[in-house]
């Protein structure tokens, strides 16, 4: 799913926005949470400092001893287990007083501070959980001028602080979560609006591909105007070039029609009285040349292949081609083996099948020593072609094609055997036709020792 989303431009932008938004909101929550926690602890420190001043103000010297009143002004020190507790320790750490609120408090801690300084710590108790401990150090001078050191400690239950922080965090998550969703919706709307020209471009290109539109029209943003202008130029040049190709092929066909007519007339006149097998072959090849010219002209101008509802017999086409090639390569005395069931049918243009088989069999006859095999079968299903296929095998006992040269020989102008005549376009033409039917062409090593061409056409 993620891979599919990443293939979309809007998906990539959305994923990027989500990542950065999550990082931004996470960092914002962390910073705000730390800032609030510090502010709460700072406020608590100030309150504890005030409480320690309250204790210090209530202290009195009686007969050289530090005394505290029974009741203090702050009711938290007077109420049992109120969460606010006061302690006074001498310089040796001995407790000399605790507030009424701390009578039942079981704590064991040592917290000392130098004179005029304070410390803030945390301790944990079984009954009251965590407590903040604020300790303030003083030097007390009694009436006789004798000095003594004391530590005034104020303890405060941190449960209210934790509750306050939790409440803030809950509110923070709700607000920033709602803000994040709102930002995502806004970003989605912005991306939808910002990418709409690209969607329009894709739609216009599809309309051109379907032939319902001649070129890209409408107003595009400045960033896409260069692209659309170049695409329009490319489409215009492609159409001009295709028109020129059609005209050239039409001229070629027109130029060859007259010599072919003359050749047919001369052949009929010369051999009118002696209609033999050679005359039949000559007439057949003249007709074949005429068909090839018409076929190539139609291929150049046709936008796509046409599938025939009525299948064409592969066996009949193969026999016709093999009979002709046997005459052309009669000096080789090629031994032919053909195993094509009658139910092997090709659903397409007969001329396409003639072109493919003619090129592949011609190559086999050229390359072979003495043997050429052709076979075919119908397969019920094929995973790569998603359905039933017609598979054709053409093999020879020639030198074969090296495995590292299999892809190269399918390119136009590349020839595996440079010793024989040819232009190296037969396999490329065959590959183009096979691809137009969404078929496959593979080259392997034959059991005869030469090349093994495997052609698959979807049925």
N, C-alpha and C positions, 0 to 999 in steps of 0.2 A: 504493500500500500504506500509506504513511504517512498519507495523507488518510483512509483507511478506519479506521485505528487511532485517529486523532485524534477521530473521531466517537463513539468509545466512551468512557464515563467511566473505566472501568478502564484503557483504553489511554492516556488523557491522564495519569492518575495514574502509570502505569508509565513513560511518557516523561519526566515531570517527575522521578520518582525516579531514573531513569537519568542524566539530565542533572546533577542535584545530586550523585549518588553519584560520577559521573565527575569532576566539579569537586572534590569533597571528597577523593577518593583521589588525584587529580593534585596538588592542593595539599599533601596529606600527604606524598606521595612526594618532591615538590620540597623541602619543609622538612626532612624527615628526611635526604635526600641531602646537602643543604647543611650540615646540622648534623654529619653524620658526616664529610664532607670537611673541614670546619673542625677537627673534633676530631683527625682523622688528621694534618693539617698542624700543628696545635698540638703534638701528641705528637712529630712529627718535629722541630719547632723546638726542643723541649726536649732531644731526643737530640743534635741538632747543637750546641746550646749546651754540652751536657756534653762532647761530643768536643772542642770548642774549648778548654774548661777543661783537658781532658787534654793537649792540645798545649801550652797555656800552662804547665801544671805540669811538663812534660817539658823545657821550654826552659831553657838555662843560659847564663851569661855567661862567656866565656873571652877574656881579653885585650881586653875592650871589644867583643867580637863576640858576637852571638846564635848559639848552637849548639844542635843537636838531636841526640839519640842516634840510633844506626843503627836500633835496633828500639824500637818503642813498645809500651806495655802493651796497647793495643787491637789485636788481630790484623788488623782490617780495614785499618789503615794500612800493615801490613807485606806483605800479600798482593797480588800484582800483579792489577790490574783487578778488585778486589774490589767496586767500587761505592762505596767510602768513600775519599775523597781529602783530603789536607791540604796547605795552602799557607801560606807566610808571605811578606808583601810589606813593603818599607820604605815610608816616607812618600811617596816619589816614584813608587810603583807598580811598583818593580823586584822581581822574584821573587828571594828569597834562600834559599828552601828549598821542597822538595816531598816528600811522603811516598813511600816505596818503591812503594806501590800506584799512584801517579800518574806513574811514570817514563815509561810509554808513552802517557800521556793527552795528546791534542792539544787544548788549550783556549786560547782567547784572550779574556779577560774582564778588566774593570777593576771591582773592587768595593772601595770604601773606606768606612770608618765612622769617626766621631769617637771620641775617647777615651772608653771606658766605654760606648759604644753599639754596637748590632749592626744588621745588615740581612739580610733574607731575600729572595733573588731566584731567578729561573730562567734558565738558559741552555740553548741547544740545540747539540749536537755531532753531527757526522756519524757517528761510530762508536758513541757511547754514548747517543744520544737526548737527552732532557731531563734536566738535573741541577738539583737544588736547591743554592743557594750561600748559605752562612751566613758572614757576615764580622763579626768582632769587633775593634774598635779598642782599642789599649792604648798606654800610655806606659811605655817600659822605661828604668829607671835602672840604669846599670852600677855597678861597684864604685867607680869614680872619681867617681861622682855625676853623670855626664853622662846626659842624657835623650835617648831616641830613640823615634820613633813607628813602630809596626808594626800591620799588619792580619793577623790570623789567620783564614784562610778554610778552611772545611770544605765539601766537595762530596759530595753523596749522590745516587745514581741513584734517579730517581722511579718506576722500573718496579715495585718492590714496593708502593709507595703506590697506583699505578694499579690493580695487581692486587687489592689489598685493597678499593679503592673499587668495582671491578667486581663482586667477589664479594658485597659488601654490597648493591649495586644488584640483582643477580640474586636474592638471597634476599629483598630487600624487595619486588620485583615479584611473586615467587611467593606470598609470604605475603599481601600486600594484594590480589592478584588472587583468591586463594582466599577471602579475607575478603569481597571485593566480590561474588563469586558467592553466598556464603552469605547475605550481606545481601539480595541480590536475591531469593533463594528465600524468605527470611523476610518481605520486603516483599510478595512475591507472595501468600504465605499470609495475611498480615494483610489485604491488599486484598480477597482472595477472601472472607475471613470478614467483613470490614467492609462489603462491598457485597452480601452475601447477602440482606439485607432488601430492597434495590432489585430484585434478581432475583425475589424472592418476590412483590414488588408487581407487577412486570411479568407474572409468571405468573398471579397472581390476576386482573389486569385482562383478560388474554387469556381466562381461563375465563369471566369475566363477559361478554365480547364474544361468545364462542361459546355463551352461554346455559346453561352447565353450573354457574354459580354466581350467586347473587343479589346478593351484596355482598362487600366485602373482609372477610376473616375472619383470625383468628390474631393473634398478638402481634407488634407492630412496635416498634422503638426509639423513644425519646422524640422524636427529631428528625423522625420520619415520622408520628407519631400525629396531628398536626394535619392533615397532607396526607391521610392515609387517612380521617380523620373527615370532612373536607370533600368528599372524593371520594364517600364513602358518601352524604352529604347530596345531592350533585349527582346521583348515580345515582337516589336515591329521588325527588328532585324531577322529574327527567326522566321517570321512569316514571309519576309521578302526572300530569304534564302530558300525556304521550302517552295515558294512559288517559282523561284529560278530552277530548282531541282526538277519540279514537275514539268516546266517548259522544256528543260534539257532532255528529260526522258521522253517527253512527247515528240520532240524533234528527232531523237534517236529512233524511236519506234517508227515514226513517219519515214525516216530515211531508209530504214531496213525493210519496210514493207514492200517497196518497189523491187529491190533486188531479190527478195524472197519470191515475189510473184513471178519475176522473170525466170528464176531458178526452177520453180515448180513447172512453169510452162515449158521450158527447155527440156526438163526431165521427162515430162509426159510425151513431148514430140519425139525425143530420141528413142524412147523405149516403148512407144505405143504398140508396136508389133510384137514386143517380147516382154510381157509382164512376168518377171521372175521374182525371186525372193529379194534380190538386191534392190530392185525397183520398189518393192514394198517397204524395205528398210529406209530407202532414201525418202520416200513420201512420208513415212512416219517421222523421220528426223526433221524434215522441213516443217511438218505440222507442229512438231515439238518446239522448234525454234520460234515459230509464230506464237505458240502458246506462252513460251517463256517471256517473249517481249511484252505481250499483253499482260501477263501475270506480274512482271516486275514493275510495269507502269502502274498497275492497280495497287500494288504493295506500297509504292512511293506516295500515293495519294490517299490511301485508306487510313483512317484514324485508328482503327483497331481491328483485330481478327474477328472473323465470323464463324460461329460454331454451327455445324450441320446437325439437324435432328436425325437425319438418316445416315447411318454409319457407312464409311467407305471401306471396301475390302482391302486389307493390307496385303493379302496374298496375291491378288490380281495386280496391284501396283508393283509389288516386288518382282513378280514374274516378268512383267513388261520391261522393267529396268535391267534385270539380270540378262534377259535375252539380248538387249541392245549392247550391254557391256561385254557380253561374250563375243559378239562380233567385233567390237572395237579392240579388245585385247585377245583376239584369236590366236596370235602367235605365242601367248603364254600357256595356252591350253589349260585354263584354270578349272580346277575341280570345284564344283559348286554344291553346297549342301544347304537345303532350305527346309526349315521346320516351322511352318506358320499355320496354325489351325484356321479353319474357315470362319470361326466366330471372333477372330481378332479384327475389330473394326476401329477405324479412325474417325472421330467426330470433329470434322473441320473442313477446311478447304483442301480439295484433292491436290491442287497445285502446290500447296505448302508441303504436303506429304511427299509429293514427287521431288520437290527441291531438296528436302532433308535426306531422303533415302538416296537420291541421285548423287548428292555430294559425298555422303558417307560410303556408299558402295563404290563410287569411282575411286575414292582414296584407298579403299581396301584392295581393289583390282590393281591399282598402281603399285601398292606396297607389297603385295603378296608374292610368294614364290610360286605356289601352285594351288593353294586352297583358300576359299572364302566361304564362311558360314554365315547364315542369317536365320534367326529364330525369333519367336515372339510368344508372349503369353499374356493372358488377362489376370490381373491380381485383384482380389476382392477389396483390399484396403491397403493404404500406404500412409504411414504416420506423417511423413514429410509433406505429402501432397493432399492430405485430408480427404481420402476417398479412393474409389477404384481407379486403377491405372492400366494403361496399355504399355507394356515393356517390350522394347525391341533390342535384340543383341546382334551386332555385326562384328565378326572376327576374321582375322587373317593370319597367315603364317609368315608374315614379313619380319623385318627387324624390330618392329614395335616402336613405342614412344617412351623415352625416359620419364620416370615419375616426376622429376623436377621440371619437366617441360610440358606437363599436362595442361596447365592453365595458359601458358604462353601461346600454344598452338591454336587456342580458341580465339585469339585476338586477330583482328583484321591485318593482313599483310605478313603474318608470321607463318613460316613453313618449317615443318620438322625435317623434310627431305629436300635439300636444295639441289639435288642432282637431277630431279625430274622437272619438267616444265610446269608452270602454274603461277598464279598470283598470290596464293595464300589467303584467299577470301572465302573459300568454300565452307570451312568449318565455322568461320565467323558468321556467315549468312545463315547456316543451319542453327547456330546458337541463338541468333536473333529471332528466328521463327519459333524455336522451341520455347524461348523466354516469353514470346508473345502469347503462347498457350499456357503459360505458367508451368511449364514442364521442366525436366532436368536432363542434362547430358553429362555423363561421367566417362572417364577413360581409365581402363584397367589393363592388366596383362592377360592375354588370351591363353587358353590351354594349348593352342596351336603354336604359341611362341611369339606371336605378333601383338598387334593392338586389339583391344576389345572395347568397342563403343557401346554404351548402354543408354538408350533413349527412353524416357518415361513421359507419356502424355496423360494428363488427367482425363478421365472419361466423363 
